[in-house]
Amino acid sequence: MGPDTTAERIPGKQLSKWTLYTRRFARNKPAVAGIVIFILMVIYSIVVPLTSPYSIEDQDFLNLATGPSAEHWFGTTAGGTTPGRRLRWACSAR
């Protein structure tokens, strides 16, 4: 049998369904980690286009296939693009 949810109730006060759902969700650590990652990706896709000096189409031919650096936090690919820009493109609303 599953955990007893009646022990969560305060005597004389009935909890709403949303409170029970929220408590059950908060106990599920992988689900909480997933929602945190999702929220961070949404924030990233909103903030980075406003602050990035590069467009999605730009290529850096002087830094082909390099590792992470101060200029390219995620490094660059053999084509001169950055995985960070690819992530931004994937997260952006089109």
Contacts in CASP RR format, 6 or more apart in sequence:
PFRMAT RR
TARGET T0000
AUTHOR 0000-0000-0000
METHOD contacts of the structure
MODEL  1
MGPDTTAERIPGKQLSKWTLYTRRFARNKPAVAGIVIFILMVIYSIVVPL
TSPYSIEDQDFLNLATGPSAEHWFGTTAGGTTPGRRLRWACSAR
5 20 0 8 1.000
5 24 0 8 1.000
8 15 0 8 1.000
8 20 0 8 1.000
8 23 0 8 1.000
9 15 0 8 1.000
25 31 0 8 1.000
25 32 0 8 1.000
26 32 0 8 1.000
41 87 0 8 1.000
41 91 0 8 1.000
42 91 0 8 1.000
44 87 0 8 1.000
44 88 0 8 1.000
44 91 0 8 1.000
45 88 0 8 1.000
45 91 0 8 1.000
45 92 0 8 1.000
45 93 0 8 1.000
48 88 0 8 1.000
49 88 0 8 1.000
49 92 0 8 1.000
52 85 0 8 1.000
52 88 0 8 1.000
54 60 0 8 1.000
54 82 0 8 1.000
54 85 0 8 1.000
56 85 0 8 1.000
56 88 0 8 1.000
56 89 0 8 1.000
58 81 0 8 1.000
58 85 0 8 1.000
59 79 0 8 1.000
59 80 0 8 1.000
59 81 0 8 1.000
60 72 0 8 1.000
60 76 0 8 1.000
60 80 0 8 1.000
60 81 0 8 1.000
60 82 0 8 1.000
61 80 0 8 1.000
63 69 0 8 1.000
63 71 0 8 1.000
63 72 0 8 1.000
63 75 0 8 1.000
63 76 0 8 1.000
63 80 0 8 1.000
64 76 0 8 1.000
64 77 0 8 1.000
64 78 0 8 1.000
64 79 0 8 1.000
64 80 0 8 1.000
65 76 0 8 1.000
65 77 0 8 1.000
65 78 0 8 1.000
65 79 0 8 1.000
65 80 0 8 1.000
66 72 0 8 1.000
66 75 0 8 1.000
66 76 0 8 1.000
67 75 0 8 1.000
67 76 0 8 1.000
68 74 0 8 1.000
68 75 0 8 1.000
69 75 0 8 1.000
72 82 0 8 1.000
73 82 0 8 1.000
73 84 0 8 1.000
74 82 0 8 1.000
74 83 0 8 1.000
74 84 0 8 1.000
74 87 0 8 1.000
75 82 0 8 1.000
75 83 0 8 1.000
76 82 0 8 1.000
77 83 0 8 1.000
END
